[in-house]
Amino acid sequence: MKLLLVVACAVLDTDGRVLMSQRPNGKKHAGLWEFPGGKIDSGETPEQALRRELWEELGVEPCERCFQIFSFASHTYEDYHLLMPFYLCRQWDGVARPKEGQVIRWVFPDAIADLDLVPADVPLAIELRDRLPRGRRFEG
C-alpha cells in the first residue's frame, strides 16, 4: 500500500477559534471539512510544505518558526495510508481568504468534531477539543 506524507495545521485566531476548510466539489471527499495543509513535495520539510500550502490555499504567510508540533494522524484509506504531522499556528501575515474554491469557517475547538470531517482529521479534532477548550484565549 502506498504511503502518502502530508501535513496539516490548526490555524488559531486570538479568540482561540480554528480555521477549517470545506473540500470543494470535484475533489476527493468533496463537502467534508478539514484542517488546511497538503502534500509534502520532494525536498521540502513539513514546515516548508505547510507554509507553502497555507499561502496557496488561504493567502496567509506564517513563518516556519510559528509552527508548533501538536500531534499526528495515521489513517488507512482504501488505496493508500496517510501519515500527517499536525501543527498549531498562532501567528501569520495576511487575511485568510479561500483561494481554491473552498469554503472556510472559524470554529471553536469544542465544535470541530461536530463538523462532517475527512476521516483522518476526526482524531485530531477530538484531541484539539480535549486540549484547547472553548474560551481559551491566545495572546500574541
C-alpha positions as CSV (number, residue, x, y, z in Angstrom):
1,M,0.0,0.0,0.0
2,K,1.3,3.5,-0.9
3,L,2.3,5.8,1.9
4,L,1.2,9.4,1.4
5,L,3.0,12.0,3.6
6,V,1.0,15.2,4.1
7,V,1.0,18.0,6.6
8,A,-1.9,19.9,8.3
9,C,-2.3,22.8,10.7
10,A,-4.8,24.2,13.2
11,V,-4.6,27.9,12.4
12,L,-5.8,29.7,15.6
13,D,-7.1,33.2,15.9
14,T,-6.7,35.4,19.1
15,D,-10.2,34.1,20.3
16,G,-9.0,30.5,20.1
17,R,-11.0,29.6,17.1
18,V,-9.6,27.2,14.5
19,L,-9.8,27.8,10.7
20,M,-11.5,24.9,9.0
21,S,-11.8,24.4,5.2
22,Q,-14.5,22.5,3.3
23,R,-13.2,20.5,0.4
24,P,-14.6,21.8,-2.9
25,N,-16.6,19.9,-5.5
26,G,-14.5,17.8,-7.8
27,K,-12.0,16.7,-5.1
28,K,-12.0,13.5,-3.2
29,H,-14.0,13.9,0.0
30,A,-15.8,16.9,-1.5
31,G,-18.0,18.7,1.0
32,L,-16.2,17.3,4.1
33,W,-14.3,19.7,6.4
34,E,-10.6,19.5,7.0
35,F,-7.6,21.3,8.6
36,P,-5.6,23.3,6.0
37,G,-2.5,21.7,4.6
38,G,-1.5,19.3,1.9
39,K,1.2,17.1,0.3
40,I,4.8,17.5,1.1
41,D,6.8,17.9,-2.1
42,S,10.1,16.2,-2.7
43,G,12.9,18.1,-0.9
44,E,10.5,20.0,1.4
45,T,10.4,19.8,5.2
46,P,6.9,19.5,6.7
47,E,7.2,23.1,7.9
48,Q,8.2,24.4,4.4
49,A,5.3,22.4,2.9
50,L,2.8,23.8,5.4
51,R,4.0,27.4,4.8
52,R,3.6,26.9,1.0
53,E,0.2,25.2,1.4
54,L,-1.2,27.9,3.7
55,W,-0.2,30.6,1.2
56,E,-1.6,28.7,-1.8
57,E,-4.9,27.8,-0.1
58,L,-5.6,30.8,2.1
59,G,-3.2,33.6,1.3
60,V,-1.7,33.7,4.7
61,E,2.0,33.6,5.3
62,P,3.3,32.2,8.6
63,C,6.9,32.0,9.4
64,E,8.2,28.4,9.9
65,R,9.2,29.2,13.5
66,C,5.5,30.0,14.2
67,F,4.5,26.3,13.8
68,Q,4.2,24.2,17.0
69,I,4.0,20.5,16.6
70,F,0.8,19.2,18.2
71,S,0.1,15.7,17.1
72,F,-0.1,13.5,14.0
73,A,-2.6,11.3,12.2
74,S,-2.0,7.9,10.7
75,H,-5.0,6.7,8.7
76,T,-5.6,4.0,6.2
77,Y,-7.8,4.9,3.3
78,E,-8.9,2.4,0.6
79,D,-5.9,2.8,-1.7
80,Y,-3.2,4.5,0.5
81,H,-2.1,5.1,4.0
82,L,-1.8,8.7,5.1
83,L,0.8,9.9,7.6
84,M,0.2,13.5,8.7
85,P,2.2,15.7,11.1
86,F,-0.2,18.2,12.7
87,Y,0.8,21.7,13.8
88,L,-0.6,24.7,15.6
89,C,-0.1,28.2,14.2
90,R,-1.0,31.3,16.1
91,Q,0.8,34.0,14.0
92,W,0.8,34.8,10.3
93,D,0.7,37.7,8.0
94,G,-2.3,38.3,5.8
95,V,-6.1,37.7,6.0
96,A,-7.3,34.2,5.4
97,R,-9.4,34.0,2.2
98,P,-10.2,30.9,0.3
99,K,-8.1,30.7,-2.9
100,E,-9.0,27.2,-4.2
101,G,-12.8,27.3,-4.4
102,Q,-13.2,26.0,-0.8
103,V,-15.4,27.4,2.0
104,I,-13.7,28.4,5.2
105,R,-15.1,28.8,8.7
106,W,-13.6,29.8,12.1
107,V,-14.7,27.2,14.7
108,F,-14.1,26.8,18.4
109,P,-12.1,23.7,19.2
110,D,-15.1,22.1,21.1
111,A,-17.2,22.3,18.0
112,I,-14.8,21.0,15.3
113,A,-15.7,17.3,15.9
114,D,-19.3,18.2,15.2
115,L,-18.4,19.0,11.6
116,D,-18.5,16.4,8.9
117,L,-14.8,15.8,8.8
118,V,-12.5,13.9,6.4
119,P,-11.7,10.6,8.3
120,A,-8.1,11.3,9.1
121,D,-9.0,14.6,10.8
122,V,-11.5,13.2,13.3
123,P,-9.0,12.1,16.0
124,L,-7.2,15.4,15.6
125,A,-10.4,17.3,16.1
126,I,-11.1,15.3,19.3
127,E,-7.6,16.0,20.6
128,L,-8.0,19.7,19.9
129,R,-11.3,19.7,21.7
130,D,-9.8,18.0,24.7
131,R,-6.6,20.1,24.9
132,L,-7.8,23.5,23.7
133,P,-11.2,24.2,25.3
134,R,-13.5,26.9,24.2
135,G,-12.9,30.3,25.6
136,R,-9.2,29.9,26.0
137,R,-7.5,33.0,24.6
138,F,-4.2,33.2,22.9
139,E,-2.1,36.3,23.2
140,G,0.4,37.4,20.7
